[in-house]
């Protein structure tokens, strides 16, 4: 059984968006045939993600999403996959939705799937990796019904 939670640590009311993201995550886990995985999605503000980015990635700026993949460090054997945590900066998501001309839920959905794929081992450090990861992101979002123009 999959276990995942979405936590809102911001002042924003994100109840509707959270409901939609739970549906998207359920769809994605079924699509990818993932069972017995555990992870969290945490909404944070700019200050929090800036500090995390600076502390853990040594990058002194606000970012949109940070994933902490626990499977990168296999030290504990469990009967399920403990994937890790996805931190999403809500302020940055609002800003990027406006910048890219699409809805806030589309941007949150993109960042959530992007973070989840990182937890699953996907990356975009090379051109080939980026092509694979970004195509998978778009396929998942399109199949779920969240397209760029939405």
C-alpha positions as a LaTeX table, in Angstrom:
\begin{tabular}{lrrr}
\hline
Residue & $x$ (\AA) & $y$ (\AA) & $z$ (\AA) \\
\hline
Unk1 & 0.00 & 0.00 & 0.00 \\
Unk2 & 1.29 & 3.44 & $-0.94$ \\
Unk3 & 1.58 & 6.08 & 1.75 \\
Unk4 & 1.94 & 9.74 & 0.89 \\
Unk5 & 0.90 & 12.98 & 2.49 \\
Unk6 & 0.74 & 16.58 & 1.42 \\
Unk7 & 1.55 & 19.14 & 4.11 \\
Unk8 & 0.97 & 22.87 & 3.80 \\
Unk9 & 3.41 & 24.86 & 5.93 \\
Unk10 & 2.41 & 28.19 & 4.38 \\
Unk11 & $-0.27$ & 30.77 & 5.14 \\
Unk12 & $-2.00$ & 29.99 & 1.82 \\
Unk13 & $-5.27$ & 28.09 & 1.64 \\
Unk14 & $-4.44$ & 25.24 & $-0.74$ \\
Unk15 & $-7.30$ & 22.82 & 0.01 \\
Unk16 & $-8.58$ & 22.61 & $-3.58$ \\
Unk17 & $-5.10$ & 22.27 & $-5.04$ \\
Unk18 & $-4.21$ & 19.61 & $-2.48$ \\
Unk19 & $-7.27$ & 17.52 & $-3.44$ \\
Unk20 & $-6.27$ & 17.70 & $-7.10$ \\
Unk21 & $-2.66$ & 16.77 & $-6.29$ \\
Unk22 & $-3.79$ & 13.70 & $-4.34$ \\
Unk23 & $-5.70$ & 12.59 & $-7.44$ \\
Unk24 & $-2.66$ & 13.28 & $-9.63$ \\
Unk25 & $-0.36$ & 11.32 & $-7.33$ \\
Unk26 & $-2.77$ & 8.37 & $-7.22$ \\
Unk27 & $-2.95$ & 8.42 & $-11.03$ \\
Unk28 & 0.84 & 8.63 & $-11.34$ \\
Unk29 & 1.54 & 5.80 & $-8.91$ \\
Unk30 & $-0.91$ & 3.53 & $-10.78$ \\
Unk31 & 0.48 & 4.60 & $-14.17$ \\
Unk32 & 4.03 & 3.84 & $-13.07$ \\
Unk33 & 2.95 & 0.61 & $-11.33$ \\
Unk34 & 4.43 & 1.75 & $-8.01$ \\
Unk35 & 3.44 & $-0.16$ & $-4.91$ \\
Unk36 & 4.58 & 0.11 & $-1.31$ \\
Unk37 & 6.13 & 3.55 & $-1.67$ \\
Unk38 & 6.17 & 6.26 & 0.96 \\
Unk39 & 6.87 & 9.96 & 0.49 \\
Unk40 & 5.70 & 13.45 & 1.42 \\
Unk41 & 5.01 & 16.67 & $-0.44$ \\
Unk42 & 5.54 & 19.77 & 1.69 \\
Unk43 & 4.50 & 23.28 & 0.66 \\
Unk44 & 6.84 & 25.93 & 2.05 \\
Unk45 & 7.49 & 29.67 & 1.68 \\
Unk46 & 10.42 & 31.42 & $-0.02$ \\
Unk47 & 12.43 & 31.87 & 3.15 \\
Unk48 & 12.24 & 28.20 & 4.04 \\
Unk49 & 13.21 & 26.86 & 0.63 \\
Unk50 & 15.95 & 29.47 & 0.28 \\
Unk51 & 17.50 & 28.29 & 3.55 \\
Unk52 & 17.16 & 24.63 & 2.51 \\
Unk53 & 18.75 & 25.32 & $-0.87$ \\
Unk54 & 21.61 & 27.18 & 0.79 \\
Unk55 & 22.16 & 24.58 & 3.52 \\
Unk56 & 21.81 & 21.35 & 1.55 \\
Unk57 & 22.68 & 22.30 & $-2.02$ \\
Unk58 & 25.02 & 25.23 & $-1.30$ \\
Unk59 & 23.01 & 27.43 & $-3.68$ \\
Unk60 & 22.16 & 30.81 & $-2.17$ \\
Unk61 & 18.83 & 31.53 & $-3.86$ \\
Unk62 & 15.15 & 30.65 & $-3.82$ \\
Unk63 & 14.21 & 27.63 & $-5.92$ \\
Unk64 & 10.86 & 26.10 & $-6.88$ \\
Unk65 & 11.27 & 22.48 & $-5.77$ \\
Unk66 & 13.79 & 20.41 & $-3.83$ \\
Unk67 & 13.62 & 16.64 & $-3.51$ \\
Unk68 & 15.39 & 14.69 & $-0.80$ \\
Unk69 & 15.61 & 11.14 & $-2.12$ \\
Unk70 & 16.21 & 8.67 & 0.68 \\
Unk71 & 16.88 & 5.77 & $-1.68$ \\
Unk72 & 20.11 & 7.51 & $-2.66$ \\
Unk73 & 21.45 & 6.32 & 0.68 \\
Unk74 & 20.44 & 2.67 & 1.18 \\
Unk75 & 21.31 & 2.09 & 4.80 \\
Unk76 & 18.03 & 0.67 & 6.08 \\
Unk77 & 16.17 & $-2.27$ & 4.58 \\
Unk78 & 12.39 & $-1.89$ & 4.74 \\
Unk79 & 9.43 & $-3.84$ & 3.39 \\
Unk80 & 8.50 & $-0.77$ & 1.34 \\
Unk81 & 10.28 & 1.96 & $-0.59$ \\
Unk82 & 10.85 & 5.05 & 1.55 \\
Unk83 & 11.31 & 7.54 & $-1.27$ \\
Unk84 & 11.78 & 10.82 & 0.62 \\
Unk85 & 10.35 & 14.32 & 0.66 \\
Unk86 & 9.45 & 16.89 & $-1.97$ \\
Unk87 & 9.51 & 20.55 & $-0.89$ \\
Unk88 & 7.66 & 23.00 & $-3.12$ \\
Unk89 & 7.90 & 26.77 & $-2.80$ \\
Unk90 & 4.33 & 28.02 & $-3.18$ \\
Unk91 & 5.45 & 31.62 & $-3.80$ \\
Unk92 & 7.70 & 30.49 & $-6.63$ \\
Unk93 & 4.91 & 28.33 & $-8.08$ \\
Unk94 & 2.56 & 31.35 & $-8.16$ \\
Unk95 & 5.28 & 33.43 & $-9.81$ \\
Unk96 & 6.13 & 30.78 & $-12.43$ \\
Unk97 & 2.49 & 30.09 & $-13.28$ \\
Unk98 & 2.06 & 33.77 & $-14.10$ \\
Unk99 & 5.38 & 33.92 & $-15.96$ \\
Unk100 & 4.60 & 30.83 & $-18.08$ \\
Unk101 & 0.98 & 31.83 & $-18.68$ \\
Unk102 & $-0.72$ & 28.81 & $-17.16$ \\
Unk103 & $-2.71$ & 28.01 & $-14.04$ \\
Unk104 & $-1.35$ & 27.71 & $-10.54$ \\
Unk105 & $-2.59$ & 24.09 & $-10.32$ \\
Unk106 & $-0.70$ & 23.27 & $-13.53$ \\
Unk107 & 2.52 & 24.66 & $-12.04$ \\
Unk108 & 2.00 & 22.86 & $-8.71$ \\
Unk109 & 1.26 & 19.63 & $-10.60$ \\
Unk110 & 4.39 & 20.01 & $-12.71$ \\
Unk111 & 6.58 & 20.65 & $-9.65$ \\
Unk112 & 5.02 & 17.72 & $-7.75$ \\
Unk113 & 5.63 & 15.25 & $-10.59$ \\
Unk114 & 9.10 & 16.70 & $-11.19$ \\
Unk115 & 9.94 & 16.14 & $-7.52$ \\
Unk116 & 8.45 & 12.64 & $-7.50$ \\
Unk117 & 10.48 & 11.63 & $-10.55$ \\
Unk118 & 13.62 & 12.82 & $-8.78$ \\
Unk119 & 12.70 & 10.62 & $-5.81$ \\
Unk120 & 12.36 & 7.71 & $-8.25$ \\
Unk121 & 15.88 & 8.26 & $-9.57$ \\
Unk122 & 15.26 & 10.41 & $-12.64$ \\
Unk123 & 17.53 & 13.37 & $-13.21$ \\
Unk124 & 18.32 & 16.04 & $-15.79$ \\
Unk125 & 22.06 & 16.50 & $-15.43$ \\
Unk126 & 22.71 & 15.47 & $-19.05$ \\
Unk127 & 20.78 & 16.30 & $-22.19$ \\
Unk128 & 19.65 & 12.67 & $-22.57$ \\
Unk129 & 18.48 & 12.41 & $-18.94$ \\
Unk130 & 16.62 & 15.71 & $-19.28$ \\
Unk131 & 14.86 & 14.52 & $-22.44$ \\
Unk132 & 13.69 & 11.32 & $-20.74$ \\
Unk133 & 12.59 & 12.98 & $-17.49$ \\
Unk134 & 10.83 & 15.95 & $-19.06$ \\
Unk135 & 9.00 & 13.74 & $-21.58$ \\
Unk136 & 7.76 & 11.51 & $-18.73$ \\
Unk137 & 6.57 & 14.60 & $-16.82$ \\
Unk138 & 4.64 & 15.89 & $-19.81$ \\
Unk139 & 3.17 & 12.46 & $-20.58$ \\
Unk140 & 1.90 & 12.05 & $-17.00$ \\
Unk141 & 0.41 & 15.55 & $-16.85$ \\
Unk142 & $-1.18$ & 15.29 & $-20.30$ \\
Unk143 & $-2.69$ & 11.86 & $-19.60$ \\
Unk144 & $-4.11$ & 13.17 & $-16.32$ \\
Unk145 & $-5.59$ & 16.14 & $-18.20$ \\
Unk146 & $-3.31$ & 18.94 & $-17.05$ \\
Unk147 & $-1.89$ & 20.51 & $-20.16$ \\
Unk148 & 0.42 & 23.50 & $-20.59$ \\
Unk149 & $-2.42$ & 25.83 & $-21.48$ \\
Unk150 & $-4.44$ & 24.88 & $-18.39$ \\
\hline
\end{tabular}
